[in-house]
Amino acid sequence: MLKKILLGIVLILVTVVVILVITVNLRYNRTFDAPYPDIQASTDSAMIARGKYLAYGPAHCSFCHAPMTEFQRVDRGEEAPLKGGFDFKMPFGNMFAPNITPDEETGIGKLTDGQIARALRYGVARDGRAIIDMMPFYDMSDDDLKAIISFLRSQEPIHNPRPKHELNFIGKAVFSFLIKPMGDGDVPPAPAPDSTATYGAYIANSIANCGGCHTPRDMMTGAYTGPGFSGGNKFEIIDENGNIVKGKHIMTPNITPDKETGRMADWTQQDFIKRFRDGRVIPGTPMPWGPFSRMSDMELIALYKYLQTVAPARSEYMLGIQNGDPF
């Protein structure tokens, strides 16, 4: 009798596993419907210049899409070709930052403006699959989105094949059930560039993605799990050439105005600006200091003012943790 019960349990478990494997392999390539934003690239020089500034500056496209061999240049705030860059070793597989020059075979040359805009606005790729939440530009204004696409179109095409993403079974399961389009398309016009907290909020949340690293989140799904800007995300350390150092980690600090545990609790506005001008001080941090160093004082003042308005959150990650030790 006991053997029959155990055999029945085993058969049920095997059936469940088989069904799960079949379901995951049928669903992980699922596609989604999302509209194509009515945005067309421009050849206007001012529009292209704005897009270039965003890509190499606060939107930090170069930090992921420039070759890893160019990491030191990017880290100094210099410009490098966006022909494909970082290799992300994630819990669910390996992700490869693609070539985003206008090359027709290996880049974005054959994509329409609408396809590029949809990827950035809704997180839906050219083939209709959802993109993992690594480029959260869903609330970027139409003008800035147009500027970036205009700049991308203006680049020199560079032929540089990149590997396709390599998902393990966990990754396929995540894409089967958890990854979905993100943006809702309801995007207000950007506030006028100035030194106010209002413009700082736009930089932090719609362009620079400060919360993406400084807000606790599930690194498997990208979902936020804690107070905004309170730190605590765990990243592997990168060396001076942009290579990931396996087994060593760094935690993002709390940047809320909490007086006891906020990293910036005692920083003045000038301290904040100086920190960005100093660049990479702490070895190994994944912060894109080079691109961010290109921001103007006005933008940094706006960002500082905005961060002073977010809700203070007590967190143990005031200083971050490197290799298990605070720094």
BELSUL-V760197 format. One record per run of one state. SS is the DSSP state (alpha for helix, beta for strand, coil for the rest). FROM is the first residue (numbers start at 1). TO is the last residue. If there is no record, write none. Layout:
ss=(SS;SS)
from=(FROM;FROM)
to=(TO;TO)
This chain:
ss=(coil;alpha;coil;alpha;coil;alpha;coil;alpha;coil;beta;coil;beta;coil;alpha;coil;beta;coil;beta;coil;alpha;coil;beta;coil;alpha;coil;alpha;coil;alpha;coil;beta;coil;beta;coil;beta;coil;beta;coil;alpha;coil;alpha;coil;alpha;coil;beta;coil;beta;coil)
from=(1;2;28;45;57;61;66;68;76;87;91;93;97;113;123;124;125;130;131;142;155;166;168;169;178;197;208;210;215;217;218;224;225;234;239;244;252;269;279;289;293;297;308;321;323;325;327)
to=(1;27;44;56;60;65;67;75;86;90;92;96;112;122;123;124;129;130;141;154;165;167;168;177;196;207;209;214;216;217;223;224;233;238;243;251;268;278;288;292;296;307;320;322;324;326;327)
